[in-house]
Amino acid sequence: MPKQSVDSRPYGFGNTNRRFTKQSRKVAGDLARDRFAFNQAMKGNDCAKICKGGDFVVQERDFFGAEIGKPKIYKVKTGTSKVTEAEEKHKRQLRP
């Protein structure tokens, strides 16, 4: 059987698997982290990323920019994923 040409494929897209290498759950996690940081910025809070994962330190601010309370640590998760024991330990270590 001869090899299929690009013309035989609809719209000539070819192999799209190489173009979209990131899995959908990783893309959803990235979107959730970006959405969380954006929502905190819209509220006027300071949001700083701690590490590569979804850990954020959020400092609440009032209308005039003064700090309210202590900074809080948030772990951003998507879907039904649970916080692991190691993540809980890491959160306890980062507590200010």
VENBEL-V937843 format. One record per pair of residues at least 24 apart in sequence whose ideal C-beta (glycine too) atoms are under 10 Angstrom apart, sorted by the first residue. I is the first residue (numbers start at 1). J is the second residue. D is the distance in Angstrom with one decimal. If there is no record, write none. Layout:
# VENBEL-V937843
((I	J	D) (I	J	D))
This chain:
# VENBEL-V937843
((25	78	7.4) (25	79	7.6) (25	81	8.8) (26	78	9.8) (28	78	5.1) (28	79	7.3) (29	53	9.0) (29	54	7.0) (29	76	7.8) (29	77	8.1) (29	78	5.3) (29	79	8.9) (29	81	8.5) (30	54	9.4) (30	78	9.5) (31	78	8.2) (32	76	5.4) (32	77	7.6) (32	78	4.6) (32	79	9.1) (33	76	5.1) (33	77	9.8) (33	78	8.9) (34	76	9.5) (35	76	8.6) (35	78	9.9) (36	74	7.1) (36	76	4.9) (37	76	8.7) (40	74	8.6) (45	71	9.7) (45	72	9.5) (46	71	8.2) (47	74	8.6) (49	76	9.9) (50	74	9.6) (50	75	9.6) (50	90	9.1) (50	91	9.8) (50	94	6.6) (51	90	8.5) (51	94	9.3) (53	77	9.8) (53	87	8.1) (53	90	9.2) (54	78	8.7) (54	81	9.9) (54	87	9.5) (55	87	8.3) (55	90	7.7) (55	91	7.8) (55	94	7.5) (57	94	7.8) (57	96	8.2) (70	95	9.3) (70	96	6.1) (71	95	9.6) (71	96	5.8) (72	96	9.1))
